[in-house]
Every structure is written in C-alpha cells, then in structure tokens.
Amino acid sequence: MTVYKTIKGFTVQTIAGDPPTPNIGQVWYNSTSNTLKGTIAGTVGTWSSGGAMGTTRAQGAVAGTQTAGMVSGSSNPSGASVNAEQYNGSSWSEVANLNVARANQSGGGSQTSAINAGGYGGSPAAYQTLTESWNGSSWSEVAEMSTGRVQAGGAGKTGDAVLVFGGEVSGGGTTANTELWNGSAWTEVNNLNMARTQIGGGGSSTSAIAGAGHPGSGQTNDAETWNGTSWTEVANLNTPAEGRVGIADNNTSALIVGGRNPGYLALTESWNGSAWTEVADMATARYNGSGVGGATAGLFAGGSTSGVGGSTTTEEWNVPQTVTNLVMTD
C-alpha cells in the first residue's frame, strides 16, 4: 500500500484539483484524486511565432520573462534608439523612452526594475558608460560603468543586481572586464578568461553564462560560467559564432541561439550544466538579437537577418511541462 509521508521543511499545498499553470518543480496534494503531484520539464523544446515588435531593432538591453519581458534601446536602420517595449506573452507595447539614444546595450532585471547599460550613442556619439534605471514607469540616469562598451553580455533577474561582461571598447578592441551593479554603484569584479564582443550571455548576477562571440579575430565557441565570484571555462559550444544570443535561467540551464559565422544561423544549443546539445532551430536565421526569459520558456526578439539592420520578428521557445503523480513508498 502506498503511504504519503510527511515532507519535512515545508507544507505541501492541498487543492481540489491541479493548479491551472503550475511551475516546474511545484508540488501539491490533489484532494480530489487523493494523489501527491508535481510538475517536471519535458525534454524537447520547440520554437513558435510570437507577436511582432513595434520597432525594428537589433541588440538591445533585455529584462524579464517570456510573458513579462522588456527590450530597450538597440540599433536600427535609422541608428541608435531610445525606444523601449514590453511583451505580455502575445504582443509588444511601447513604454517610456530612454533618456539617451544608444545602440547595442546590455542589462538585466524585470519589467518593473531594470538596467540599461553602455552602448554606442549620445552627443557626441561614443562608447558609453551611461547607465539608466527603470522603475516600472520611467528611466533615470544613475551611476556610470567604469568601462564604456558595446555588444557586451548581460545577466540579472532584478534591477539592483546586474552583471555586464566583455564587449567592444573604443578603438575597436575587445575587453574581458566584468562589472556588477548593486542598485547604486558599479564594482569591477573578476574578468572573463577570454576577452570578446558579441557574447551570448544570461542568467543572474550570481549564476551566469557567457558563450561564443568575437575575440578580435574570427569567431569562438568558448563558454564560461560565473558563480558570483569568478568565471570558469566549461565545455565549448558545438558551433563558433559571433552575435549569438543567450537565454538563461542560471549557469546550469541555458540556451545560446542564432549568430553569424559567416552566414546567419538559426541554430539553438541547450546547456545542462555539463554539455551543449543542438536542439530545434528557429524559423528565422539572425544574429545580435535580444534574448528574454529562460531555457524552458524564452523568446528571441529582433536581430539582424541581413546587413546591419534589424527586424521585428519574435519567436517563442517552450519546453512542455508534464504533471505527474509523485509516489512515495516505505
């Protein structure tokens, strides 16, 4: 006979049925069927079309989740942009503009608390150290980074804890510099092992990943993980490319998508903490876009499909969740 034992440390929620949209890892007791149940992630993800952006753009600063995401700034056919848009899971809407038009910024956070850092623009145009903070309704200029850069990697789930790493600096060189934002100031922390620009990056300020990029000559498939203190080289991606986009929960659950080497890529690679696996391709090959969300529910927005322009194309990535009975026995 099956016996449900006490799970020490927390109380399992009891409901008359199953939650309508349970999170992966969520556990509950279904009092109607008298079963302990939980949600696990599937193993096969797919891309599908999402709502088109209102502004044509390439790489901008990203924040949030698949159903509550934001992209601000970026390059477009007319140059640097101040435009910011938010995604609700099906469509984009414009919100308050940045104070300074810039292209190819980095950042992190959420729809209500985000950071947009660096980029090329301003007056006179330059590799910017400028940082703007989003409070859910408007942008404010805050403390500047120590290193002006474009096309750097960014990671962070809240606007008071954001990591920016690598990028191109004035004169066209690459940097390994990493800086951490704590809500009031930037601090230089340990550098990447490989200086490069056009990095696919994502995760949180304490658990991030950096993959591929342009180290100054050609493209690389090098990958590194951040543990809150230092960067560690891990298994290489299968395909070297520049302008790849990171969509990551943390340093053990991530996607690196798209890119150019030398042609445009629709390629998706999935990271499980130890190895990269090629999974389903996007419908549209592109590079230097904006990646939002995580490895089981994310999106790729904008990006260049040819030349130096951008696009409004959005594709959503989903790994199906499965509700299963959890059997506990003696």
N, C-alpha and C positions, 0 to 999 in steps of 0.2 A: 504494500500500500504506500502511495506517495504521501510524504509528510512535508508540509511547508514549515520550515524552521524560522526562528527569529533571526533577522539580519541585524547584527549589532552595529550601532554607529549612526543609523538613520531610520526614519519611519517610512515605509513604503506607502505611497498614496493608494487609497481604496476608492474606486469609482464603479458605477454601474454600467460598465462597458469599456471601450477603449477611447483614449484621447483622439480628437479629430486629426491633429497634426503632431504626433509625438516626435521628440528629438531623438537622434541616435544616442543610444546608451540609457535612455529613460526606462525606468522600471515602475510597474504599477500592479495592483491586485484588482482583477476584474471580478467584482462580486456577483455579477450575473452568471458568468460561466464558472466561477469559483476556481480561477486559474491565476497564477503569477505570470505576468507577461512583460516583454521588453522589446525594444527596437534595435535592430542591428543594421549596419550598412550593407548594401549589396556589393558586388564585385565588378559590375560592368556599368560604366557611365556612358552617357550619350550627349551630344550637342543638339540644341534645337534653336529655332529663331526666336529672338526677343524683340521688344519694341525698339524702333529706330531712334537714335539720339536726335535732338533738335539742332545740334551744331556739329558740323563736320570737323573732326579733330583726330590728331594722333595722340601721343602720350601725354596724359595729364596726371595730376595727383589724385589718388583714389582713397576711398574710405567706405566702411560699412560692409553690408552683406548683400547677397543676391537679391533679396526682396526689400532691402533698405540701403541702397548703395548711393555713392556720390562720386562724380568726377569733376575736377575744377581745373581751369586753365588749359594749356596744351597748345601745340602748333596746329595751324590750319592753313588752307591755301592763301588766306589773307595775312598770315603772320601770327604773332603771339595773340593769345586770347585772355579775356577776363571772365569769360562765361563759366558758370557752374550749373550743373544739372544733377537732379536726384532721380533714382529709379525706385519704383514701388513693386517690382516684380513683374510688371507688364508694360509700363510706359515711363518715359522720361519727362520731367518738368523742370523748367528753368527756375533757379532761385537767385538770391542776391549775388551780384558780380564781385570778383576780386577787386582790390584797390589798384593793383598794377598788373597790366597785361604781360604775361610771360609764357614761354614755350618749354615743354619737356621738364616739368617739375616732378617732385617726389613728395611723399607724405603718407598719412595714415589717419586712422580714427574711425568715427562713426558719423551717421547723418546729423547728429546733434553736437558733436565735438570732434573737430578735425584740424589737421595741419596741412598747409600747402607751403613747400619749401623749395628754394632755389629756382632754377630755370633761367632762360635767356630772355632778356627784355628790359623794360624800364626806359628811363630817359636820363642820360644816354644809355643805349642798349648795352648790356654787359652780362657776364656770368654772375648771376645774383646770389647773394647770401640772404636775401629777403625772406622772411617767414610771415605768413598770415594765419591767424587762428579763426576757426569757425565755431560759433556758439549755438548754431541751430537756426539763426535768422540773419546774421551779418558777419562780415570778415573784418578783423582788426589786425594791424601790423604789430608784431611783437618782436622779441629779441632775435637778432640775426645769427645765422650759422657762421662758423669761422672760415669755412671754405665755400666759395662760390662755385656752383657746378650745374651741369645739365645731365639728363638721362642717367640719374643715379637710381639705385634701388631704394625702396622704402618698405617699412613694416611698422605695424602698430594697430591695435584694436580700439584704443581710446586716444583722444586728442591731447592728453597730458603724458603720454608715453609712446614716443615715435622714434624710430631708428632710420637714419639715412646713411647710405654707404655707397662708395665708389662714385663713378661718373666721369664726365669730361670737364676739364678745368680750362681756364683762359690760356690761349696759346695752342689748344688742341690736344694737350696731353691727357693722360688718364690718372686717376687717383685711387688709392686704397683706403683713404680716410673714411672713418666711421664716426658719426656724431649722434648723441642721444638727447632727445628733448624731454624735459621732466615737467613741463607745464609752465615754466617760467624762464628757463635758460637752456642753452645747448652746451653739452660737455663732450670733448673728444674722448673716445674710448678706443679699444684695440682695433687696429686696421684689419681689413681683409688681407688674406695671404696673396691674392692676385689683384693688382690694380687693373681696372677695366671700366668701360662705359657700356650703356645699353644692356643692363643686367636685368634678368628676370628675378624679382625679389618679392618676398611677402612673409606673412606670419605676424608675430607680436614683437614687442621691444625686448622680450626676454627669450624668445624662441623663434628664430627667423631662418630663412634660407635665401641664398644667392646662387643663381645658376646661369651659365653661359655668358655671352657678352662679347665685347670688342676690346681686347687688351692693348690695342695700339697698332697691331698688325694682324690681319686675318680675324678669325672668329675662334672662340674657345668653347669647349663643353665642360669646363671645370665647374664644380659645385662645392659650396661651403655652407656649413650650418653655424648659427650663432646661439650660444647658450645663456646669454645675458652678461657674459664676461669676455668671451673670446670666440674667434672664428676657427673652425676646424675643417680641413679638406675632407670630403667624403667621396663616394663613388661618382664618377663622371656621368653626365648625361650621355645618351646614345648619339645625339647629333649636335655638333658645334654650330652655333649661330649667334648673330647679334640681333638686338631688338626683340628678344623673347620676353614674354610676359609671365610674371609669377602670380599664382592664385593659391594662397596657402593659409591653413589654419595655424600651423606651427612648423617646427623644423623636422617633424616626422610625418607630416600629412600635407602634401603639396602637389600642384601641377605647374609645369613650365610649358608654355604654349606659343605657337607661331614662331616668327623670326624670319631671318634672311641669311642665305648662305649658298651662292649669291642670289638664288631665286627666292621668292616668297614662299613661306611654309604655312601649312595648316596643321602641322604636327602637334600632338599633345603627348607629353610624357608625365607619368604619375610617379611620385616618390612616396615610399612607405617607411622611410627611416633607414633603409639599408641598400635599396636598389631602385633604379629607374626602369619603368616599363612603358613601352609605347602602347597607347590606347587609342580611342576613336579620334579621328581628325575633325577639325572644324570644317564647316561648309565653305568658308572663305579664307584663303591664304592671305596673311598680312603680318606686319611687324610694327613694333612701337605703339601698341595699343594700351588699353587700361584694363587691368585685371582686378576684379572685385569679388569678395566672398572667400570661400574655402574649397577644399578638394572634393567635397561631396555635393556642394551647391554653390556654384560660382558663375561669373559671366565675364566675357571678353567684349569690351566696348571700343568702337572706333578703330584706329590703326590705319597704317598706310597699306594700300593694296597695289600701288604703283607710284613711282617717282617719290616726291617729298610731300605729297598731300596727306589727306586723312580720309575718313569715311564716317558714316553714321551707323554702320552695321553693328548690331548687338547679337551675340549668341550666348545662350544659357547652357551651362554644364550641370547635369544632375546624375547622381548615383542613387538609384532607387533604395528606399528603406524597406525593411521587412519586419513586420510584427510577428513575434514568435512566442510560444509558450516556454517558460523557464521552469524546468523540472528540477526539484531539489529532493534528494533522497538521502537516507541514512548511509 
